[in-house]
Amino acid sequence: MKKIFLIGFYITFFVSNAQKIELIESFIGYQKQSEIISFTPNPKIIMSGDFKGNINLWDLEQQKLIKTISAHTLKINDIDFDKSSRRFITCSQDSSIKVWSFYTNKLLESYKIPSIPNLVRFNNSGDGYFIFTNNGNIIEKRIKKKEYYYSNILSQTINDVILTKNNNIIVCDDKAIKKINLNTKEIIHEIKNPYSSNFLKIDEFSGDTLISWSENGMISYWDMNTQNVITEIRAKNAYNKLLINDFAEIILSGYYKDRPLVINLKEIKLEQKYSDNMIVVNTFLSSLDQKYLVSSDTDN
């Protein structure tokens, strides 16, 4: 059984100055192996998806499970929210993709495919979504309309994806990070993985700068135009399935020049080289008001 650790805190982010953290309270939410944890449009609620296909809603202030939705019959692989914050989408090992109302929890659409959907993302207009499958297929589905397949673009499972403008996507698989134009099926930029480990997660830092997590815990900042690494951070732990979205921030804790540090991943100064002096011990997901931290583990 996996544990969800939720920590209330006040925090100031400085690399060189002393950290100020006050623990407000903590709790452990017990449930059947929660693989995915996400902050939601409601800052008082977090969402988790478990191995039995349930969506669980947790009240942060009351510190309790407030609702369980029997969403799927097998493990939930991914959750995403649309830009309006009114809907969310789930996909599962049971080959189904489902669109939900966030505030009423009503099922709006259910769609099944012959393969397994690993990732789902609402499109930029919010009237449909992209499905990324375990065999490398990309499917665009308009809500209540027919699907469209983008074939012969990816040859293997991708681990994470970012939708950008002009129908471009940025994906990472075990071997590389790729920026792809879906219209032309052209790979615009590609960053080969220089590590003996796999790429697991990517996020936008700013502009054409990207953040990646590798299976060995290495956190890297990349210039997508030059495909060069800007700076790197050594991490003791790999990044767990905490969902990055518009309602959360990534907080790192560890040591910098042998001094304790807690820092927002988006507040790293790229001109400063951290790789020789910074070691990350834990990766947390934070609420935007920096009031709560969430972490998860896989070894109970």
Backbone torsions as a table, in degrees:
resi	resn	phi	psi	omega
1	MET	NA	129.1	-179.6
2	LYS	-87.2	151.4	179.3
3	LYS	-107.9	143.3	171.2
4	ILE	-106.5	120.6	179.9
5	PHE	-101.0	123.6	179.3
6	LEU	-122.1	125.8	-175.7
7	ILE	-124.0	123.4	172.7
8	GLY	-84.9	138.3	-175.4
9	PHE	-157.1	156.5	166.1
10	TYR	-112.0	139.5	-170.8
11	ILE	-149.7	143.2	168.7
12	THR	-119.2	139.6	-173.9
13	PHE	-101.1	110.9	172.3
14	PHE	-141.1	143.1	176.4
15	VAL	-85.3	-43.6	-172.3
16	SER	-94.9	-17.6	-178.2
17	ASN	-96.5	166.2	179.2
18	ALA	-66.6	148.0	-179.1
19	GLN	-89.3	144.8	176.4
20	LYS	-118.3	106.7	-179.7
21	ILE	-129.4	127.3	175.9
22	GLU	-118.8	116.8	177.9
23	LEU	-72.1	123.1	178.9
24	ILE	-87.7	-56.7	175.4
25	GLU	-168.5	165.3	179.4
26	SER	-142.8	157.0	174.8
27	PHE	-152.2	161.8	176.0
28	ILE	-117.7	124.6	178.3
29	GLY	-99.2	117.8	-177.8
30	TYR	-91.3	135.0	176.5
31	GLN	-163.5	177.4	179.9
32	LYS	-74.8	113.6	177.2
33	GLN	17.5	92.2	179.7
34	SER	-87.2	111.0	-174.5
35	GLU	-88.0	-29.1	-175.2
36	ILE	-126.4	133.7	177.9
37	ILE	-130.2	133.9	-174.5
38	SER	-144.7	138.3	164.5
39	PHE	-73.0	158.0	-172.0
40	THR	-125.4	175.3	175.9
41	PRO	-59.5	-25.7	174.2
42	ASN	-90.1	113.7	-174.3
43	PRO	-63.9	-11.3	-180.0
44	LYS	-93.9	-0.9	-173.8
45	ILE	-128.1	134.4	167.1
46	ILE	-112.6	156.8	-177.1
47	MET	-122.2	140.2	174.3
48	SER	-133.2	150.6	176.9
49	GLY	-120.1	131.7	-172.6
50	ASP	-109.4	179.7	-174.1
51	PHE	-73.7	-14.5	177.8
52	LYS	-93.4	0.6	178.0
53	GLY	93.9	9.8	179.8
54	ASN	-88.0	145.7	167.6
55	ILE	-101.2	126.8	-178.5
56	ASN	-116.7	131.4	178.9
57	LEU	-106.7	127.1	-176.0
58	TRP	-115.2	131.8	175.8
59	ASP	-87.2	117.6	-175.6
60	LEU	-70.2	-41.0	-176.6
61	GLU	-74.3	-39.2	179.0
62	GLN	-83.2	-13.1	177.9
63	GLN	57.7	50.9	-179.2
64	LYS	-154.6	159.8	173.8
65	LEU	-74.8	123.1	-176.4
66	ILE	-104.0	-22.6	179.7
67	LYS	-162.4	144.0	172.2
68	THR	-122.4	127.8	178.5
69	ILE	-107.2	123.0	175.9
70	SER	-78.5	85.5	-170.1
71	ALA	-86.1	-42.6	-174.9
72	HIS	-138.3	173.5	-179.2
73	THR	-100.0	-13.8	177.4
74	LEU	-132.2	-178.8	-175.3
75	LYS	-51.5	137.1	175.7
76	ILE	-82.7	127.7	-176.7
77	ASN	-92.2	-31.6	-174.6
78	ASP	-160.7	154.6	176.6
79	ILE	-136.1	139.4	176.4
80	ASP	-143.8	150.5	177.9
81	PHE	-111.9	145.1	175.4
82	ASP	-80.6	168.0	-174.1
83	LYS	-66.6	-23.2	179.2
84	SER	-77.7	-13.0	-178.2
85	SER	68.1	11.4	-178.8
86	ARG	-94.9	-17.9	-176.1
87	ARG	-132.1	155.2	169.3
88	PHE	-136.6	161.0	-176.1
89	ILE	-129.8	143.8	179.0
90	THR	-128.6	151.7	171.1
91	CYS	-136.1	157.6	-167.9
92	SER	-144.9	163.8	173.0
93	GLN	-62.6	-15.3	178.8
94	ASP	-80.3	9.0	175.7
95	SER	75.8	8.8	-178.7
96	SER	-106.7	152.1	174.9
97	ILE	-124.0	132.3	-176.1
98	LYS	-133.3	138.1	177.8
99	VAL	-105.8	133.2	-173.8
100	TRP	-127.1	151.6	166.5
101	SER	-80.0	128.1	-177.5
102	PHE	-69.8	-39.1	-172.7
103	TYR	-84.2	-28.5	177.5
104	THR	-104.6	-13.2	-176.4
105	ASN	62.5	20.6	178.9
106	LYS	-79.5	139.2	176.3
107	LEU	-74.8	124.1	-177.4
108	LEU	-100.8	-32.9	179.2
109	GLU	-158.2	141.6	174.9
110	SER	-127.9	132.9	-174.8
111	TYR	-139.5	135.5	-176.7
112	LYS	-120.4	143.0	179.6
113	ILE	-125.5	161.3	-177.4
114	PRO	-74.1	-18.8	178.6
115	SER	-106.5	-168.0	-178.6
116	ILE	-106.4	124.4	178.2
117	PRO	-80.7	118.8	179.8
118	ASN	-88.1	-35.9	-176.6
119	LEU	-137.9	147.5	172.9
120	VAL	-135.0	144.0	177.5
121	ARG	-142.5	130.5	169.9
122	PHE	-63.1	143.7	175.9
123	ASN	-74.3	172.3	-173.2
124	ASN	-66.5	-27.6	179.6
125	SER	-85.5	-15.7	177.2
126	GLY	82.0	3.1	-179.1
127	ASP	-96.7	8.7	179.6
128	GLY	-170.7	-169.6	-175.3
129	TYR	-154.2	159.0	175.3
130	PHE	-104.8	140.7	177.3
131	ILE	-118.0	131.5	178.6
132	PHE	-117.0	120.9	-168.9
133	THR	-99.3	170.1	-178.3
134	ASN	-70.3	-17.3	177.9
135	ASN	-102.5	14.3	174.2
136	GLY	89.7	3.9	177.6
137	ASN	-77.2	150.2	173.0
138	ILE	-119.1	125.9	179.5
139	ILE	-120.8	129.6	172.0
140	GLU	-104.0	125.0	-177.5
141	LYS	-122.8	120.9	171.3
142	ARG	-82.8	139.0	-178.2
143	ILE	-61.2	127.1	-179.7
144	LYS	68.2	14.2	-179.8
145	LYS	-130.8	179.3	-175.7
146	LYS	-74.4	154.3	-179.4
147	GLU	-89.0	163.7	175.9
148	TYR	-133.0	130.8	-178.2
149	TYR	-97.8	132.1	168.7
150	TYR	-100.2	103.8	-174.5
151	SER	-102.0	160.8	174.8
152	ASN	59.4	32.2	175.1
153	ILE	-104.0	-51.1	-178.8
154	LEU	-112.6	142.3	-178.0
155	SER	-108.5	-3.5	-179.1
156	GLN	-148.3	169.7	-179.5
157	THR	-62.5	137.0	174.7
158	ILE	-101.0	150.8	-175.8
159	ASN	-96.9	-24.4	178.3
160	ASP	-159.8	159.7	-177.7
161	VAL	-148.6	146.6	173.4
162	ILE	-126.6	129.4	174.0
163	LEU	-89.2	132.6	177.2
164	THR	-118.8	-170.6	-178.5
165	LYS	-79.0	169.6	175.0
166	ASN	60.1	32.2	177.2
167	ASN	60.1	33.8	174.9
168	ASN	-100.6	150.4	174.0
169	ILE	-131.0	152.0	171.3
170	ILE	-117.3	123.9	-177.8
171	VAL	-123.9	155.9	168.9
172	CYS	-128.4	136.9	171.0
173	ASP	-121.2	-167.3	-176.7
174	ASP	-62.4	-29.7	-170.0
175	LYS	-101.6	-27.2	-169.9
176	ALA	-159.5	165.2	167.9
177	ILE	-108.7	131.2	-175.7
178	LYS	-131.1	136.5	169.4
179	LYS	-102.3	123.1	-170.7
180	ILE	-126.3	137.5	170.9
181	ASN	-91.2	116.5	-176.4
182	LEU	-68.7	-29.1	-178.4
183	ASN	-68.9	-44.1	-177.1
184	THR	-98.0	-10.3	-175.4
185	LYS	62.1	23.8	-177.9
186	GLU	-92.2	136.8	171.7
187	ILE	-83.1	111.5	-175.5
188	ILE	-78.7	-47.1	177.9
189	HIS	-137.7	149.6	177.2
190	GLU	-143.5	130.6	176.9
191	ILE	-113.3	113.4	177.8
192	LYS	-73.3	142.4	179.7
193	ASN	-73.1	116.5	-177.6
194	PRO	-84.3	-1.3	-174.9
195	TYR	-101.0	165.7	173.7
196	SER	-83.5	10.1	-178.0
197	SER	-116.2	170.3	-177.2
198	ASN	-98.2	148.5	169.9
199	PHE	-70.5	132.2	-179.8
200	LEU	-112.4	-36.5	-168.9
201	LYS	-148.7	145.4	175.2
202	ILE	-134.7	153.6	177.6
203	ASP	-151.9	152.5	176.6
204	GLU	-81.9	133.4	174.8
205	PHE	-91.7	-60.1	173.8
206	SER	-171.1	144.8	178.3
207	GLY	54.7	-123.7	179.8
208	ASP	-99.1	18.9	178.5
209	THR	-98.2	131.3	-173.6
210	LEU	-121.4	148.4	174.3
211	ILE	-109.6	136.6	176.7
212	SER	-129.2	149.1	172.2
213	TRP	-114.4	135.0	174.8
214	SER	-107.1	163.0	-175.6
215	GLU	-62.7	-26.9	178.8
216	ASN	-82.7	3.8	177.5
217	GLY	95.1	-6.9	-179.2
218	MET	-66.4	128.6	175.0
219	ILE	-107.1	122.8	-174.1
220	SER	-125.0	144.8	174.5
221	TYR	-109.5	124.6	-173.1
222	TRP	-118.1	144.6	166.2
223	ASP	-91.3	110.3	-175.3
224	MET	-65.7	-28.4	-178.0
225	ASN	-72.7	-39.5	-178.3
226	THR	-99.0	-10.7	-176.5
227	GLN	61.7	25.2	179.4
228	ASN	-102.5	147.8	175.4
229	VAL	-79.7	135.2	-179.2
230	ILE	-91.7	-48.9	175.3
231	THR	-155.3	161.0	-178.3
232	GLU	-137.1	153.7	178.0
233	ILE	-128.4	129.4	177.6
234	ARG	-83.5	132.4	-178.6
235	ALA	-121.9	139.3	178.0
236	LYS	-75.7	-30.7	-176.4
237	ASN	-117.6	147.4	175.2
238	ALA	-74.6	159.9	-178.9
239	TYR	-77.9	124.3	178.8
240	ASN	-84.5	177.3	-175.5
241	LYS	-80.6	64.7	170.2
242	LEU	-96.1	125.7	-171.9
243	LEU	-81.8	120.4	174.0
244	ILE	-80.0	127.8	173.8
245	ASN	-151.5	-170.6	-176.7
246	ASP	-71.1	-5.1	-175.5
247	PHE	-109.2	10.6	-174.5
248	ALA	-145.3	160.6	173.6
249	GLU	-130.8	158.3	-179.9
250	ILE	-101.2	126.1	-179.2
251	ILE	-114.2	131.3	177.0
252	LEU	-107.1	140.5	173.1
253	SER	-129.3	144.5	-178.8
254	GLY	170.1	-132.8	-176.3
255	TYR	-137.1	140.8	174.1
256	TYR	-131.3	117.7	-175.4
257	LYS	53.4	42.7	177.6
258	ASP	66.7	15.8	176.2
259	ARG	-114.6	144.0	179.3
260	PRO	-60.9	144.7	178.1
261	LEU	-142.6	146.3	168.0
262	VAL	-133.8	123.1	-172.9
263	ILE	-145.5	147.0	174.3
264	ASN	-77.1	130.5	-177.1
265	LEU	-59.3	-30.8	-179.2
266	LYS	-82.4	-4.1	-179.2
267	GLU	-105.9	11.1	174.5
268	ILE	-64.7	137.5	175.3
269	LYS	-90.2	112.1	-172.2
270	LEU	-66.0	-27.4	-179.2
271	GLU	-72.7	-13.4	179.0
272	GLN	-97.0	130.5	-178.6
273	LYS	-86.0	118.6	-176.1
274	TYR	-101.8	-18.8	-165.1
275	SER	-59.5	-32.8	-177.3
276	ASP	-83.7	-16.5	-171.0
277	ASN	-121.6	-15.0	-175.6
278	MET	-108.1	132.9	173.1
279	ILE	-127.6	122.1	179.0
280	VAL	-91.0	127.5	179.4
281	VAL	-97.9	-38.8	-179.2
282	ASN	-136.6	146.7	173.3
283	THR	-115.5	126.0	-178.2
284	PHE	-119.9	155.2	168.0
285	LEU	-101.1	131.2	-176.7
286	SER	-115.5	147.0	169.2
287	SER	-70.2	157.2	-175.9
288	LEU	-63.5	-29.8	178.1
289	ASP	-81.8	3.8	177.9
290	GLN	57.3	32.9	179.5
291	LYS	-95.4	-30.1	-175.1
292	TYR	-128.5	145.8	170.7
293	LEU	-117.4	143.9	173.2
294	VAL	-127.6	136.1	172.6
295	SER	-135.2	163.2	177.0
296	SER	-143.3	156.6	175.1
297	ASP	-131.3	168.4	-177.1
298	THR	-115.6	-2.9	-177.8
299	ASP	-110.7	20.5	178.1
300	ASN	60.6	NA	NA
